[in-house]
Amino acid sequence: MSVGYLRENAARNGVEDRIVVVPGDNRTVSLPLATFDRAFLGYLPSALPWIPRAVELLRPEGGWVHVHTVADARTPLEEVARVVERATDRAGARCVDPPRTRVVKPYGPGRHHVVVDAHLAARTERGRAAD
């Protein structure tokens, strides 16, 4: 279902010829490493465990990760961003700028579906972020 929305949004925005949709579970589908500009991690309630996978899929010069998670509505968005920033650091990447965070929609009583957009810097061959 979400793949259909992705394709529809790409068509509506005139970029369908610039993206390659690879449907499937990232744990089992074959994906070429170090070739992606962006990784959309839409798994709820938290896509945080998939950040290391996303980092290894991004091009060596870096790229974007879009990390979806569920947070307590009282948690400042900056704190959600810091959690993602620490996770990308542990995965061998570094945020170029402070991540952008926004509420997507309510998830349940006192909970929000949140997305963190993080632009990651180039990685060294060992997988650590380049300075």
C-alpha positions in Angstrom: 0.0 0.0 0.0 2.7 2.6 0.9 4.6 1.6 -2.2 1.6 2.7 -4.2 1.5 6.1 -2.5 5.2 6.5 -3.0 4.8 5.9 -6.8 1.8 8.1 -6.9 3.6 11.0 -5.1 6.6 10.6 -7.4 4.3 10.9 -10.5 2.4 13.9 -9.1 5.7 15.6 -8.4 7.2 14.8 -11.9 10.1 12.8 -10.5 9.0 9.2 -11.3 11.9 8.9 -13.8 14.4 9.9 -11.1 13.6 7.3 -8.5 13.8 3.5 -8.3 11.3 1.9 -6.0 12.5 -1.4 -4.5 9.5 -2.9 -2.7 10.0 -5.5 0.0 11.3 -6.0 3.5 14.8 -4.5 3.8 15.9 -7.5 5.9 15.4 -9.8 2.9 15.3 -7.9 -0.3 18.6 -7.5 -2.2 19.7 -3.9 -2.2 23.0 -2.6 -3.6 25.1 -1.1 -0.9 26.5 2.5 -1.1 24.2 3.5 -4.0 21.2 5.4 -2.4 20.7 9.1 -2.1 17.9 8.7 0.4 16.6 6.1 2.7 13.1 6.3 4.0 12.7 4.4 7.2 8.9 4.3 7.7 8.7 1.4 10.1 6.5 2.2 13.2 6.5 2.3 16.1 10.3 3.0 15.6 12.6 2.9 12.6 15.6 3.6 14.8 16.9 0.0 14.6 17.2 0.3 10.8 19.5 3.3 10.8 22.7 1.2 10.5 21.2 -0.5 7.4 20.3 2.9 5.9 23.8 4.2 6.5 25.4 1.3 4.6 22.9 1.8 1.7 23.8 5.5 1.3 26.4 6.6 -1.3 29.9 7.1 0.2 29.5 10.9 -0.3 26.5 10.8 2.0 22.8 11.3 1.7 19.5 11.7 3.6 17.7 9.4 6.0 14.1 10.0 6.9 13.5 8.2 10.2 9.9 7.7 11.4 9.2 7.0 15.0 6.5 7.4 17.7 7.2 9.8 20.5 5.4 11.0 23.6 3.6 14.2 22.7 5.4 16.0 25.6 8.8 15.1 24.3 10.5 18.1 22.7 11.1 17.5 19.0 14.8 18.5 19.5 15.2 15.5 21.8 13.8 13.1 19.2 16.3 14.6 16.7 19.1 14.0 19.2 18.2 10.3 19.5 18.4 10.0 15.7 21.6 11.9 15.6 23.2 9.6 18.2 22.0 6.5 16.3 23.5 7.8 13.0 26.8 8.5 14.8 26.9 4.9 16.2 26.2 3.7 12.7 29.3 5.5 11.4 27.7 8.6 9.9 27.6 12.3 10.9 24.7 14.8 10.5 25.8 17.7 8.3 23.2 20.0 9.9 20.9 19.6 12.9 18.2 17.1 11.8 14.8 18.5 10.9 11.9 17.0 12.9 8.2 17.3 12.5 5.0 15.7 13.8 3.3 13.7 11.0 0.0 13.0 12.9 -1.3 11.8 16.2 -0.5 8.1 16.8 -2.7 7.6 19.8 -3.5 9.2 23.1 -0.5 11.3 24.1 1.7 9.9 21.2 2.8 11.5 18.0 4.1 9.9 14.7 7.2 11.9 14.1 9.7 12.0 11.2 13.3 13.1 11.5 15.1 14.2 8.3 18.8 13.9 8.6 21.4 14.9 6.0 24.4 12.7 6.6 28.0 13.4 5.6 30.4 11.3 3.6 31.8 8.2 5.2 35.3 6.9 5.2 36.1 3.4 4.1 35.9 2.1 7.6 32.3 3.4 7.8 33.1 6.2 10.1 32.0 9.7 9.2 34.5 11.8 7.4 35.5 15.1 9.1 
